[in-house]
Amino acid sequence: MEAAICDVRKSCCLFFLLVLSSGPSFGQAADSLRLREVDVVAAKHHPTNAIHSQTVLLVDSGLVQQHRGQTLAGMLENLPGVQSMTIGAGAAKPVIRGLGFNRIAVVDNGVKHEAQQWGGDHGLEMDPFRTDPIHIIKGPASLVYGSDAMGGVVVIEPPLLHEGKCVYGEANLLGKSVNYTAAASAMLGMRMDRFAWRVRYSEQHYADYAAPVDTITYLSYRIPVIGRRLKNTAGMERDIIANLAYTGRLCRLDGGVSFVQQKAGFFPGAHCIPDIAKTVPDGSIWNIDLPRSHVCHLRSWINQKWTLERQTVTVNAAWQRNHRQEEALFHSHNPLAVPPAHNPDLELDFLLHTASLTASWKMYHTDCFRQQAGLDVQYQHNTSGGYARLLPDYQRTTAGIYWMSEWNIASSLLFTAGIRGDIGWIATADIERLLANGSGSIGVHYTPDRRNSLKAHVGRSFRLPTAMELTANGIHHGSFRHEQGDPHLRSEQGWQTDMEYELRLGRFQLTLSPFLTYFTNYIYMQVSGVWSPYPDAGQIYVYTQAPALFTGSELSLRGRLAHGYTACQVLDLYANAEYVYTYNLTAQTATPFSPPASARIGVEWTPVLPLEIGVETQLIAPQNRVAHGEQTTPGVALVHAHIVWNFPVASRTGSLTLRAENILDTPFLNHMSYYRHVGIPEPGRNIVLSLSLPFHFTLR
């Protein structure tokens, strides 16, 4: 029966791909496909008003829609300076200028996303079909968003309210060839005078992904990839989010609830001891067998904003429940161990509850002088289970208060400054730590004319160590090693500076964004030289601290080569390049997971208004500067293409998109992927078909 269901799923997915591919595939306007770096315009009530002396990337809903089918982190890596840390085809988290894990905050509807984000194999629990506006701050943003944002922040804005009385919505279909993804999403909303609501439901299922190799090498074992499909990498995801808003004369009330369920398998040939027998096909590419992970994330929030004359007060309260389970056949690296009587295959079980409260008070004294004060408080309680017991139960409380000011010294010169203080308490059965620290920053934004813009920012930031960094001790199969924390770690501290220069010459725009960060005590994981007491677990990796340097730059060029000619109505060119150099001053090596230099060069051609055709070359340099215990990664050149067609539907614009990724089916290793450690390449050629059908009806 199960095999029959799997065959039906496969047939339906293939049928969906064939039906969509039989229709015409055209494209959108050239200005709406590429994720571009743009200026933040100084606006009186803009959410980024207090931080636009830094490099900020704006991603509107139209741009997000063009990259559907990717994870949020996978979509954002199209931006210069943003990478993604991945494991397989379904899990990814953002990395900004080489900083990831708990150094990047993700803020959704005013709520900081809290999950088990300490693991690189733990992706973001976010609906990939959402089209809410996004902006990204590259560089230290801990002044407003807390210590977890010392490397940057991804901010997902509340949904935009439609004007007047109306009913609106959207239907989406998506299919992928690389793992036979079949996905659908539906959104429905209504605006009635002062009230508005919106609900979205999304679901996707995918099979084992296709790899462009026949074998992989892990711990000197040559493991076959039978049929060029990586066994047990199938998965599913289910998302629902509901928003309710009330807009009064002086206030706006937003509230909502969201639920995300993810289930995904891990390649069994690289879980624990390499075993060729585990890679033999089991007769289905759709089943999610052991080892696997299962995540459920429930979140609710309420946001109240009062807008008075020259003042804005905002209060946000939220609660989150994140439950992550990892299952594997009982082994515990001890042949004499006896499996537990209850859930014998439950390897790790984490249940994290988070309650948070944030408040801010913005004062617009004059059109040239503005101030902002704020505070945030968070309480976390995590319980752990499973036979591996990697992370103990813990409680964590943090509180912070900050103040910022903005002065428009002249019409072309903006000056910003701010300070922040934080205190954090963490307790487990074995340790109790109380940590406190402070941060501050100053910045300028100088725009002498329409063609030139210069931003400069200098700051001191810090990050409180996580429970994992302080107390971990056990086998973490997500990273394929024994990990051990250090209860004596101090708060991570760094001095950071970044600049951005933008030049506009006619149809061309050039942006250069250099940065430099010096950490006095960067927290990272290194090989200890001590063997794990568990058989076949290798050496222990321990969390430690050392001074470290991060520097580099992004370069972005975009221009219109032709416009209005008969043979070529619009022809756009873009080129993005990024380079990150990291250096551990103690080990005299690079820091772990240092991204290689890379570039994207592409052209977008719009022969007629509803049609766009684009071709892109992605160049990734070799990464030979690695930390102890890491492997070097060869360089690669990839080719991608897309065709998009826009068409009118129900007073809105629908789209049909055909995107081809890695057209040449080139094998390549992603240095930012945990699968890289076991020699597993990224998915091969991938054809993505997506259909978007929005609608909007005005009510009387």
C-alpha positions in Angstrom: 0.0 0.0 0.0 2.8 2.4 0.9 4.6 1.7 -2.3 1.4 2.4 -4.2 1.0 5.7 -2.5 4.6 6.6 -3.3 4.1 5.8 -6.9 0.9 7.9 -7.0 2.9 10.9 -5.5 5.6 10.5 -8.1 3.2 10.2 -10.9 1.2 13.3 -9.8 4.5 15.3 -9.5 5.7 14.3 -12.9 2.3 15.1 -14.4 2.4 18.5 -12.8 5.8 19.2 -14.3 4.8 18.0 -17.7 1.5 20.0 -17.7 3.3 23.3 -16.8 6.2 22.7 -19.1 3.8 22.2 -22.1 2.6 25.8 -21.8 4.5 29.0 -22.8 7.2 30.3 -20.5 8.0 33.9 -20.6 9.3 36.6 -18.1 8.7 39.6 -15.9 10.1 43.1 -16.3 13.8 43.4 -16.0 13.7 45.6 -13.0 11.8 43.1 -10.9 13.7 39.9 -11.1 17.2 40.6 -9.7 17.6 41.2 -6.0 19.3 44.5 -6.0 21.1 46.7 -3.5 19.4 50.0 -3.1 19.5 53.0 -0.7 17.2 53.4 2.3 15.5 56.7 1.8 15.3 58.8 4.9 11.6 58.7 6.0 10.1 60.0 9.1 8.5 56.7 10.2 10.5 54.2 8.2 11.4 51.1 10.3 15.1 51.5 9.4 15.2 55.2 10.1 17.7 54.8 12.9 20.2 52.7 11.1 20.6 53.9 7.5 24.2 54.9 8.0 24.8 51.2 7.4 24.6 49.1 4.3 20.9 48.0 4.0 19.4 45.8 1.3 15.7 46.1 0.5 13.9 43.1 -1.0 10.3 43.8 -1.9 7.5 41.3 -2.3 7.9 41.2 -6.1 11.5 40.2 -5.9 10.8 37.5 -3.3 8.1 36.1 -5.5 10.6 35.6 -8.4 12.7 33.2 -6.4 10.0 31.0 -5.0 11.0 27.4 -4.5 14.1 28.2 -2.6 14.5 28.5 1.1 14.6 32.1 2.5 18.3 31.8 3.0 18.8 30.3 -0.4 16.9 33.2 -2.0 18.9 35.8 -0.1 22.3 34.4 -1.1 21.6 36.1 -4.5 22.5 39.3 -2.7 26.2 40.4 -2.5 27.6 39.7 0.9 25.0 37.1 1.9 25.6 33.4 1.8 23.7 30.4 3.1 24.7 27.5 5.2 23.0 24.3 4.0 22.5 20.6 4.6 20.8 18.9 1.8 18.0 20.5 -0.3 15.6 21.5 2.4 17.6 23.2 5.2 19.5 26.5 5.0 20.3 29.5 7.2 21.7 32.9 6.3 25.4 33.9 6.6 26.4 37.6 6.3 30.0 38.4 5.5 31.2 35.1 6.9 29.2 35.4 10.2 26.4 32.9 10.9 24.8 30.7 13.5 23.7 32.9 16.5 25.4 36.0 15.1 22.6 36.7 12.6 19.1 37.5 13.8 15.9 36.9 11.9 13.1 39.2 13.0 9.6 38.3 11.7 6.7 40.7 12.3 8.7 42.4 15.1 9.5 39.0 16.8 13.1 37.6 16.8 12.9 34.0 15.4 14.0 31.6 18.2 14.7 28.0 17.5 17.7 25.6 17.8 19.7 27.9 15.5 23.0 26.9 17.1 23.2 24.0 14.6 24.2 24.6 11.0 22.0 21.7 10.1 19.0 23.5 11.6 17.3 25.6 8.9 14.9 28.5 9.4 11.3 27.5 9.9 9.9 30.0 7.4 7.3 29.6 4.7 9.2 30.1 1.4 6.0 31.3 -0.3 5.5 34.4 1.8 5.9 37.7 0.0 6.2 40.2 2.9 8.7 43.0 2.5 12.3 42.2 3.7 15.3 44.3 4.4 18.7 43.1 5.4 21.3 45.0 7.5 24.8 44.0 6.7 27.1 44.5 9.7 26.5 45.0 13.4 22.8 45.5 14.3 23.0 44.5 17.9 22.3 48.1 19.1 18.5 47.7 18.3 18.1 43.9 17.8 20.3 42.5 20.6 23.5 40.6 20.8 22.4 37.9 18.4 22.5 40.5 15.6 26.2 41.4 15.8 26.8 40.1 12.3 23.6 41.4 10.7 19.8 41.0 10.7 17.1 39.8 8.3 13.9 41.8 9.0 10.6 40.5 7.6 8.1 43.3 7.8 4.4 43.0 8.8 2.1 42.5 5.8 1.1 45.7 3.9 -2.5 46.7 4.4 -4.6 47.1 1.2 -6.4 50.3 0.7 -10.2 50.5 1.0 -12.7 47.6 1.4 -11.5 44.6 -0.6 -11.0 40.9 -0.8 -7.7 39.7 -2.1 -5.6 36.6 -2.4 -3.1 34.5 -4.3 -2.6 30.9 -5.4 0.8 29.4 -6.2 2.0 26.1 -7.7 5.6 25.0 -7.9 7.5 22.0 -9.1 11.2 21.0 -9.2 12.9 18.4 -11.2 15.9 17.8 -8.9 13.9 16.1 -6.2 10.4 16.0 -7.8 9.1 18.8 -5.5 5.4 19.3 -5.6 4.3 22.5 -3.7 1.2 24.7 -3.4 0.3 27.7 -1.5 -3.0 29.7 -1.1 -3.5 33.1 0.6 -6.8 34.9 1.3 -7.3 38.3 2.9 -9.9 40.9 3.5 -9.9 44.6 4.4 -13.0 46.1 6.0 -12.6 49.7 7.1 -10.3 49.6 10.1 -10.1 45.8 10.3 -8.0 43.5 8.1 -7.1 39.8 8.2 -5.0 37.4 6.1 -4.4 33.7 6.1 -1.8 31.7 4.1 -1.4 27.9 3.9 1.5 26.2 2.1 2.6 22.6 1.7 5.4 20.9 -0.2 6.7 17.3 -0.6 9.9 16.3 -2.2 11.8 13.1 -2.9 15.5 12.1 -2.6 17.5 14.7 -4.6 19.6 14.0 -7.6 23.4 14.3 -7.2 25.7 14.7 -10.2 28.1 12.0 -9.0 28.2 8.2 -8.7 30.3 8.0 -5.5 31.3 10.1 -2.6 34.3 9.6 -0.3 33.9 9.8 3.5 36.5 8.8 6.0 38.4 7.0 3.2 35.3 5.0 2.4 34.0 5.2 -1.2 30.2 5.2 -0.8 28.1 4.7 -4.0 25.3 7.0 -4.9 23.1 4.5 -6.6 21.0 5.9 -9.4 22.7 9.3 -8.7 20.1 9.9 -6.0 21.1 10.6 -2.5 19.1 8.1 -0.4 16.8 9.3 2.3 17.0 13.0 1.5 13.3 13.3 1.0 11.1 15.6 3.1 8.0 17.6 3.6 7.0 21.0 4.9 3.6 22.4 6.0 3.1 26.1 6.9 0.2 28.2 8.1 0.2 31.9 9.2 -2.7 34.1 10.1 -2.6 37.9 10.7 -5.2 40.2 12.1 -4.8 44.0 12.1 -6.8 47.0 13.4 -6.0 50.5 12.3 -7.3 53.4 14.4 -6.8 57.1 14.2 -3.7 57.1 16.5 -2.9 53.4 16.8 -2.4 50.2 14.9 -2.8 46.7 16.4 -1.3 43.7 14.7 -1.5 40.1 15.9 -1.0 36.7 14.5 -0.1 33.1 14.9 2.0 30.8 12.7 2.8 27.1 12.6 5.6 25.4 10.7 6.1 21.6 10.4 9.2 20.2 8.7 10.3 16.6 8.3 13.4 15.6 6.5 15.7 12.6 6.1 19.5 12.5 6.5 21.8 10.5 4.1 22.3 7.3 6.1 25.7 6.6 4.5 27.2 9.5 6.5 25.3 9.1 9.7 27.7 7.7 12.4 30.0 5.0 10.9 30.1 4.9 7.1 28.1 1.9 6.0 27.8 1.0 2.3 24.9 -1.4 3.0 22.8 1.6 4.2 23.0 3.2 0.8 21.2 0.4 -1.0 17.9 1.7 -2.4 14.9 0.8 -0.3 12.4 0.8 -3.3 11.1 4.3 -2.8 12.6 7.8 -3.2 9.7 9.4 -1.3 9.8 7.7 2.1 11.5 9.6 5.0 13.3 6.8 6.8 15.7 6.9 9.7 17.8 8.9 10.3 15.6 11.9 10.1 14.6 15.2 11.8 11.1 16.5 12.7 10.5 20.1 13.7 7.3 21.9 14.8 7.5 25.7 15.4 4.5 27.5 16.9 4.5 31.3 17.3 2.0 33.9 18.4 2.5 37.6 18.8 0.8 40.9 19.3 2.1 44.3 18.3 0.7 47.7 19.4 1.8 51.0 17.9 0.7 54.4 19.0 1.5 57.4 16.8 1.2 60.7 18.4 2.4 64.1 17.3 6.1 63.7 16.8 6.2 60.5 18.8 5.7 56.8 18.2 5.5 54.1 20.9 5.6 50.4 20.0 5.1 47.4 22.2 5.5 43.8 21.0 4.8 40.6 23.0 5.4 37.1 21.7 5.5 33.5 22.6 7.2 30.7 20.7 7.4 26.9 21.1 10.0 25.1 19.0 10.1 21.3 19.2 12.9 19.5 17.3 13.4 15.8 17.3 16.1 13.7 15.6 15.7 10.0 15.2 18.2 7.3 14.4 18.5 3.6 15.1 19.8 3.1 18.6 23.5 2.8 18.7 24.9 5.5 21.1 28.4 4.6 20.0 28.4 1.9 22.7 27.7 -1.7 21.7 27.1 -2.6 25.4 24.4 0.0 25.9 20.8 -1.0 26.4 18.2 1.0 24.4 15.6 2.9 26.4 12.2 1.3 26.8 10.3 4.4 25.5 11.1 5.8 22.0 14.3 3.7 21.6 15.2 5.5 18.3 14.8 9.0 19.6 18.3 10.4 19.4 17.8 14.0 20.3 14.7 15.8 21.6 14.7 19.6 22.2 11.7 21.6 23.4 12.3 25.3 23.6 9.8 27.8 25.0 10.5 31.5 24.4 8.6 34.5 25.8 9.7 38.0 24.7 8.7 41.6 25.2 10.1 44.6 23.3 9.2 48.3 23.5 10.5 51.4 21.7 9.8 55.1 22.0 10.7 57.3 19.0 10.8 61.0 19.4 10.8 63.4 16.3 11.9 66.6 18.0 12.4 68.4 14.7 12.7 67.4 11.1 16.4 67.3 11.6 16.7 65.7 15.1 15.3 62.4 16.1 15.8 60.0 19.1 14.8 56.5 19.9 14.9 54.6 23.2 14.0 51.0 23.7 14.2 47.9 25.8 13.7 44.1 25.2 13.4 41.2 27.7 13.4 37.5 26.8 13.0 34.3 28.8 13.8 30.8 27.4 13.3 27.4 28.9 14.7 24.4 27.0 14.2 20.7 27.9 16.3 18.0 26.3 15.7 14.3 25.8 16.8 11.3 23.7 19.5 8.8 24.2 22.3 11.1 22.9 21.8 13.9 25.5 23.9 16.4 23.6 22.5 19.5 25.3 21.3 19.7 28.9 18.1 21.4 30.1 18.7 25.1 30.6 17.0 28.4 31.4 18.1 31.7 29.9 17.0 35.3 30.6 18.3 38.4 28.8 17.5 42.0 29.0 18.7 45.1 27.1 18.2 48.8 26.9 19.4 51.2 24.2 19.3 54.8 23.1 19.9 56.2 19.6 19.9 59.7 18.0 19.9 61.0 14.4 20.9 64.5 13.3 20.5 65.8 9.8 23.4 68.2 10.2 22.8 69.4 6.6 20.5 68.4 3.8 23.3 66.1 2.5 24.8 64.9 5.8 23.2 62.5 8.4 24.9 61.6 11.7 23.8 58.7 13.9 25.0 57.5 17.3 23.8 55.1 20.0 24.6 53.0 23.0 23.2 49.8 24.5 23.6 47.7 27.7 22.7 44.0 28.1 22.6 41.5 30.9 22.1 37.8 30.5 21.6 34.8 32.9 21.9 31.2 32.0 21.6 28.2 34.3 21.8 24.4 33.9 22.1 21.6 36.4 25.8 22.1 36.4 26.5 25.8 35.8 25.1 29.2 36.4 26.4 32.3 34.6 25.6 36.0 34.8 27.0 38.0 32.0 26.8 41.7 31.1 28.2 43.9 28.4 27.7 47.1 26.4 27.9 48.3 22.8 27.8 51.5 20.9 28.2 52.9 17.4 28.4 56.1 15.3 27.8 56.6 11.7 27.4 59.1 8.8 25.6 59.2 5.5 26.8 61.8 3.1 25.0 62.5 -0.2 26.6 65.6 -1.8 24.6 65.1 -5.0 22.4 62.7 -6.9 25.3 60.7 -8.3 27.3 60.1 -5.1 26.5 58.5 -1.8 28.8 57.6 1.1 28.1 55.7 4.3 30.5 55.0 7.1 29.8 53.2 10.4 32.0 52.3 13.4 30.8 50.3 16.4 31.6 48.0 19.2 29.3 44.9 19.6 29.1 41.8 21.6 27.3 38.5 21.9 26.4 36.4 24.9 27.6 32.8 24.6 24.8 30.2 23.9 23.9 27.2 26.0 25.4 25.0 23.3 28.7 26.8 23.5 28.8 26.6 27.3 27.5 23.1 28.0 27.4 20.8 25.0 29.0 17.4 25.4 28.1 14.5 23.0 27.8 13.3 19.5 26.1 15.8 17.1 25.3 13.9 13.9 24.2 17.1 12.2 27.9 18.1 12.1 29.2 14.6 12.1 31.4 14.9 15.3 31.7 14.9 19.1 31.1 18.5 20.3 32.0 19.8 23.8 31.3 23.2 25.3 33.3 25.4 27.7 31.4 26.8 30.7 34.1 29.5 31.2 33.6 31.2 27.8 33.3 35.0 28.0 31.0 37.2 25.9 32.2 37.5 22.4 33.3 41.1 21.7 34.3 42.9 18.5 35.1 46.2 16.9 33.4 46.7 13.5 33.6 49.2 10.7 32.0 49.2 7.3 31.6 51.7 4.4 29.5 51.9 1.3 30.1 54.1 -1.7 27.6 54.4 -4.5 28.1 56.0 -7.8 25.3 56.6 -10.4 26.3 57.5 -13.9 23.5 57.7 -16.3 22.1 54.1 -16.7 24.8 52.6 -14.6 25.1 52.1 -10.8 28.2 51.0 -9.0 28.3 50.1 -5.3 31.4 49.3 -3.2 31.0 48.0 0.4 34.3 47.3 2.3 34.2 46.1 5.9 36.6 45.2 8.8 35.8 43.4 12.0 38.2 42.6 14.8 37.1 40.2 17.5 39.0 40.2 20.8 37.6 36.7 21.7 35.8 35.1 18.8 34.0 31.9 19.8 34.6 28.9 17.4 35.0 25.2 17.4 38.4 23.5 17.0 39.9 20.0 17.1 41.1 19.3 20.6 43.6 16.5 19.9 41.7 14.3 22.4 39.9 11.3 21.2 36.2 10.8 22.1 35.4 8.1 24.6 32.7 6.9 22.3 33.9 4.3 19.7 34.2 5.5 16.1 33.5 9.1 17.1 36.9 10.6 16.2 38.5 13.5 18.0 36.5 15.9 20.2 35.7 19.3 18.9 35.7 21.9 21.6 34.3 25.5 21.7 37.1 28.0 22.5 38.0 31.6 22.0 40.7 33.5 20.2 41.3 37.0 18.6 40.1 36.9 15.0 39.9 39.2 12.0 37.2 39.4 9.3 37.6 41.8 6.4 36.5 42.0 2.8 34.2 43.8 0.4 31.3 43.5 -2.0 31.2 45.1 -5.4 27.9 45.5 -7.3 27.4 46.9 -10.9 24.2 47.2 -12.7 23.4 49.0 -15.9 21.1 49.2 -18.9 23.0 48.6 -22.1 20.1 49.2 -24.5 16.7 50.6 -24.4 14.0 51.2 -27.0 15.7 49.5 -30.0 13.6 47.4 -32.4 15.6 44.2 -31.9 16.1 44.6 -28.2 13.7 46.7 -26.2 15.6 46.4 -22.9 19.0 44.8 -22.2 20.3 44.9 -18.6 23.7 43.8 -17.3 24.5 43.1 -13.6 27.6 41.9 -11.8 28.1 41.2 -8.1 31.3 40.1 -6.5 32.2 39.4 -2.9 35.3 38.5 -0.9 35.7 37.6 2.8 39.1 37.1 4.4 39.2 35.6 7.9 42.1 35.0 10.2 42.4 33.3 13.6 45.3 35.1 15.2 46.0 32.2 17.6 45.7 29.3 15.3 47.1 31.4 12.3 44.5 29.8 10.0 41.1 30.9 8.6 38.1 30.6 10.9 35.7 27.7 10.3 33.2 28.1 7.4 34.9 31.0 5.7 33.0 31.6 2.5 35.1 31.5 -0.8 35.2 34.5 -3.1 32.4 34.5 -5.6 30.8 36.5 -8.4 27.5 36.5 -10.3 27.4 38.0 -13.8 24.3 38.0 -15.9 22.2 39.7 -18.5 18.4 40.2 -18.7 16.7 40.7 -22.0 13.1 42.0 -22.4 12.3 41.7 -26.1 8.6 42.6 -25.4 7.0 44.0 -22.2 5.6 40.8 -20.6 8.6 38.7 -21.4 12.0 38.4 -19.8 14.9 36.1 -20.5 17.9 36.0 -18.3 21.2 34.1 -18.2 23.6 34.1 -15.3 27.1 32.7 -14.6 28.0 32.0 -11.0 31.8 31.8 -10.3 33.0 30.3 -7.0 36.7 30.4 -6.3 38.6 27.6 -4.6 38.7 27.8 -0.8 42.2 26.8 0.2 42.3 28.8 3.4 40.6 26.6 6.0 40.6 26.0 9.7 42.2 22.9 11.3 40.0 19.9 10.6 38.4 21.4 7.5 38.9 20.2 3.9 39.7 22.6 1.1 37.1 23.1 -1.6 37.7 23.4 -5.4 36.3 26.2 -7.4 33.5 25.9 -9.9 31.5 27.8 -12.6 27.8 27.3 -12.8 25.3 28.5 -15.4 21.7 29.4 -14.6 18.8 30.8 -16.7 15.2 31.9 -16.4 12.2 32.8 -18.6 9.3 34.7 -17.1 5.9 35.7 -18.5 3.6 38.2 -16.8 -0.1 38.1 -17.7 -3.2 40.0 -16.4 -5.5 38.1 -14.0 -8.4 39.5 -11.9 -7.1 43.1 -12.0 -3.7 41.9 -11.0 -0.6 40.5 -12.7 0.1 36.8 -12.6 3.3 35.1 -13.6 4.6 31.8 -15.1 8.3 31.2 -14.4 10.7 28.7 -15.8 14.1 28.7 -14.0 17.0 26.4 -14.8 19.7 26.0 -12.1 23.1 24.4 -12.8 22.2 23.9 -16.4 25.4 21.9 -17.1 24.8 19.5 -14.2 28.2 20.4 -12.8 29.3 18.6 -9.6 30.3 21.0 -7.0 30.9 21.1 -3.2 29.5 24.0 -1.1 32.1 25.0 1.4 29.3 26.4 3.6 27.4 23.1 3.7 27.7 20.5 6.5 27.4 17.8 3.8 30.8 19.2 2.5 32.5 17.5 5.5 31.4 14.1 4.2 32.1 14.8 0.5 28.5 15.1 -0.5 28.0 17.5 -3.5 25.1 19.9 -3.9 22.1 18.9 -6.0 22.5 18.7 -9.7 20.6 20.3 -12.6 17.3 21.6 -11.4 14.3 22.8 -13.5 11.8 24.9 -11.5 8.4 25.8 -12.8 6.2 28.1 -10.7 2.8 29.7 -11.3 1.4 32.7 -9.4 -2.3 33.7 -9.7 -3.2 36.8 -7.6 -6.6 38.4 -7.4 -8.2 41.5 -5.9 -11.9 42.5 -5.7 -13.1 45.8 -4.4 -16.1 45.7 -2.0 -18.8 48.4 -1.8 
